[in-house]
Amino acid sequence: MILTTLNNQEVNYIDIICKNWPQISLFHYSSIKDEEKSNDFCFNEFDEDFQKTNFIWYMLIKSADIFSEKYNRYPGQNLDHDNFHSDISLLIDCYKKYLSINNKVVPFELPENFEDYVFEFCRFSNSNVAPANSIISSIASQEIIKLITYQFKTINNTLIFDGVNSTLSIFKF
């Protein structure tokens, strides 16, 4: 038997495992480095249209990282509120560069209004919205509690929250 003393009480880990065996699961998380190295986006078909929309936001976030490295600012940042239009074409170029890294292939056809997404992303200019921040921080705190207490299953990989449409998607790469 595997016994350990915890707070002057013996703990039998075999009994704990046998008691909780239905909840035991094994997660294989991928790192950000693994995600960047992957040639394509490996996940199941999109069940809902909002998952495609959330994935477009994910790709624009990744493109904004390239934009930030190249121009030392985020799209629309440090510009007049009405002067962010010049960043739209720059962000589209960064999006194409993001896809060209390791020859990534988008698993669905982009909508005709893709430039509307880019426009909104640039207009947003790396701002923070308090209600969306509170939702994301609540999710993060729940995940931390799950990790500390060893109860329940944690979110596996990337979570994208669209505060405009109140949709949430989890992508595994």
N, C-alpha and C positions, 0 to 999 in steps of 0.2 A: 504494500500500500504506500501511496505517496502522501506522507503526512508533513505538515509544516505547522510551526507554532506562530500564531498571530494573536496578539493581545492576550497572551497566556492561555489561549485555547488552541487545541489541535484542529487543523483543517485537513480534511481528506479530499484531495482534488479529484480522485476517481469518482467518489459519490457526487460531487458537484457536476462533473461531466455527464455522468449517467442520468442525473436528474434533469439536466438542461440540453440533452442531445438534440431535440427537435429544432432548437434555435441555433445550433452550431452551423456556421457557414464560413467559407473561405473566399476572400476577395483578392483578386489580382488587379491591383491598381497600376495604371501606367503613369509614368512621370511626364513632366512637361518636355523633357528631352526626348523621350520615346515618341511623344506626339509629334514633335517637330521632325523626327527622322522618318516617320511613316510616309509611305508614298501616296496613300489615299486615305480617305476618311472611312474607317471600318466600323460600321454599325448597321443595325437592321434598317429595313425600310421605314420611312417616316409614316407614322400612323395618322397623323393629323396635319392639316395645313399650317397650324401655328408652330409646329416643330420646324418646318422649312423656314418660316419667318425668323424664329429664334436662332436657327443655324446661320442665316444671313447676318444677323447681329453678331454672332460669334466670329464669323469670317471678317467682318468689318473691325471688330476689336483687334484681331490679329493683324489686320492691315494697318490699323492705327499705331500698333507697336512699331511696325516698319517705318511709318511716317514719322514717328517720334524719334527714332534713331537717325533718320535722314535729315530732319529739319529742326531737331531739338525742341519741339513743341508738339502738342496734339492738334488734330484738325480743328480749325476754327478758334483755337486758343490764341490769345494776345492780338486779336484783330478786332476791329469795330464790329458791333453786332450785325451790321448790314454788309460787312465786307468779307464774309466767310466764303463767298462763291468761288474765289480763286483756289481754295483748298479742295473743291470737289474733284476737279480733274487730277490733282496731285494724289488724292486718296484712291481714286480709281486706278491710277498707275501703281500705287503701292499694293492694291488688291491683286492686280495682275502679277506683280512681283511675288506676292505671297503664294499664289497658285503655282508659279513657276518653280518655286523652291521644292525640290524633290518631285516635281511633276505631279502635284496634287490635282485630283479630279473631283469636281463637285458632283455628288450622287444624284442630282436632280437638275432640271432646267431652271435657270434663274428667271424670275418673273420679268415681265416687260417694264415694270415700274422699279427696277433695281436702282436706278439713279435717284428715285425718291428716297430710298433707304439711305443712300450716300448723302443726299442733301440734308436729311434729318440728323444724320450722324455728325456732319460738320456744323450744323446749326446748334446742336447740343453743346458743342465745344468743351467736352470734358467736364461738364457741370455735375454737381451732386444734387439729387432730389431727395429730400428728407424722408418722405414715405417709402420710397424704394430702398433707401439705406436702412430703414428700420426693419423692413421685411428681410433683407439679406442678412443683417446682423442677427435677427431672430433665428433664421435658419442656421447660421454659423454657431450660435450659442447652443442650439439643440444638438448639433453634430458634436460639439465639444463635450456636452453632457453624456452623449452616447459613448464617446471614447473613454471618458473618465470612469463611467459606471459599468462598462462592458455590457451594456444592455442594448438591445435592438440593433438593427443593421444600419450602417452609415451610408451616405450617398456615395455612389461609386462613380468617380471621375468628375466631369465638367458639368456645372449647373449654370444655365442661362435663364435669367428672369427678365421678362419684357414687362416693364411697369406700365406702359401705355395700354396694352391689351390684357394685362394681368394674367399672363401665361408663363409657365415654367417648364423647361425641358432639361433633361439630363442626357449628356452625350458621353459615350464610352469610346475612347480611341484605342 
